[in-house]
Amino acid sequence: MIAGIIVIAVVVILLLACVGGYNTLVKGRITVDEAFSTMDVYLKKRFDLIPNLVETVKGYAKHESSTLEAVVKMRNVNYGSMSQAEKIENGTQLSKVLPQIFALSESYPDLKANQNFLELQAQLEGTENRINVARKNFNDAAQSYNTNIRRFPKNIFAGMFGFDKK
């Protein structure tokens, strides 16, 4: 009788541990997906602002075509059809090229004084700041989730239920 109660208690404890571990992994995956979605909103906003910026700069800096062509090439991809990894890579590349466009304004006083350019620059700088915060939140969430799926005993549940690295 006592042995049966002990066995049942152990089974219940193991079952609760399994449920708790699984729920922790689900919560982690949801947190990572939400963090990416937040970052994605800002990446898309920046992606949508770029054509206006390029058109504004083109009128003033016609012979700076290599910088503008690099931005246009990155922008001509269909954002909606990109994978998460492609969106992140595209966003990283744009983050590297946009400062070059802003630097052009130093060489072109008329561009630097253009109200449309200044508004676009302010919007993009604000968006860049929000992207950086969202990227940090995404990286933190992904690191926590990835740590959880590798630690024992959660790594067993992660393998059984298809929790993949983010």
Sequence and secondary structure as in RCSB ss.txt:
>XXXX:A:sequence
MIAGIIVIAVVVILLLACVGGYNTLVKGRITVDEAFSTMDVYLKKRFDLIPNLVETVKGYAKHESSTLEAVVKMR
NVNYGSMSQAEKIENGTQLSKVLPQIFALSESYPDLKANQNFLELQAQLEGTENRINVARKNFNDAAQSYNTNIR
RFPKNIFAGMFGFDKK
>XXXX:A:secstr
 HHHHHHHHHHHHHHHHHHHHHHHHHHHHHHHHHHHHHHHHHHHHHHHHHHHHHHHHHTT TT HHHHHHHHHHH
TS GGG  HHHHHHHHHHHHHHHHHHHHHHHH HHHHH HHHHHHHHHHHHHHHHHHHHHHHHHHHHHHHHHHHH
STTHHHHHHHHT    
